Amino acid sequence: MTMMAPSSISSKLDILKCCRMALIHDMAESLVGDITPVDGVSKEEKSRRESETMNYICEKLLGKFNGGLNGQDIRKLWQEYEDSETLESNFVHDIDKVELITQMVEYERSEKGEKDLGEFTWVAKKIQSDEVKAWADQLLWERLQMWTEFGTEPSWADGTKPQSKPTI
């Protein structure tokens, strides 16, 4: 999804770095699991688990490969994502949120309205960039239209239900 960035934001980013960061961020999740705020795991514990996992991957698994440089590079990029202090890391965080919204809508679509995952719509309010926010707004509008076709009203986190069709 990072490769789909509109030019208004991709011109400010190192997109290759964003792609690598997005993949690396998922490395810890592949072993720890994708822990969300609704899972009841504190931020500190989530961070500890993921950091420990990245240490294992980067030091134990990759520590001898290419003199350990690849592992160090991967760990550094993962830490940049975790620290959320660069334009690239903030963009990848935003993309991660849009990916969650996309999954939510697709799961609901596949269940034909039998499963309401509206508790995840809150994540749209955490998106920082205007470009990615517009993407999320479009997905939430499509969700509203889909549920209208199902003939029922889904749940929404406070302030996330679209009031009008977004302009693209």
DAVEN-V514805 format. One record per helix or strand of 3 or more residues. SS is the DSSP state (hx for helix, st for strand). FROM is the first residue (numbers start at 1). LEN is the number of residues. If there is no record, write none. Layout:
[[SS	FROM	LEN] [SS	FROM	LEN]]
This chain:
[[hx	2	3] [hx	7	4] [hx	15	18] [hx	37	3] [hx	43	19] [hx	65	19] [hx	87	24] [hx	118	9] [hx	130	21]]
